[in-house]
Amino acid sequence: MLTHLTGRRVALWPTLRAPIPAAYASLHFLFAEGSFHREILFDPEIYFFGDEIFTGLRAFTHGYDLYHPHKILGWHLYDRSTRTPHWDDHSDWHQAESLSFQKMRDILTGRVRHRGLLASVRSVRAYEEHIGTRLIQDC
C-alpha cells in the first residue's frame, strides 16, 4: 500500500508563472477555502504515514484539485536533529500506525464502508490514474 512519499524539487520552478497541478496534499502546507476543511475533515484514526496520500485521495474524490505554488512561500525543515519526533515520546506509535494502515487498506479494498470519507465526484481509480500508480499493489 502506498503510504510514504519523498519530496523533490519542482523542475524549472524559477520559470513558473502559475501554480502547477499536484498529486498529493502536503499537510504541513495546506491552504484552501474553509469549505475544504468542512468537507475533508481530519481523520484522527489515520496516523502520520499515509495521511497526506489519503487526504489527497479524499480531496480528489470530493472534486478538489491540488496545486503546488509557483513561488516559494515557505519550507519544511525535516531535520530530526533539531527537534523531538512524535514517535520518540509515543511508545505506542507502531500500534497506531498498524491500525491506521489497516483502516486505509479496508477502505481502499472495499472491505468496509468509508463512512463519508470518500465522495463520488471522482473515483479512487481516477485518482490512481492521476498520480500514475496504484494505491494498493497486487501481491
Buried (B, 14 or more C-beta within 10 A) or exposed (E): BBBEBEEEEBEEEEEBEEEEEBBBBBEEEBEEEEEBEEBBEEBEEBBBBBBBBBBBBBBBBBEBEBEBBBEEEEEEEEEEEEEEEEBEEEEEBEEBBEEBBBBBBEBBEEEEEBEEBBBEEBEBEEBBEBBEEBBEEEE
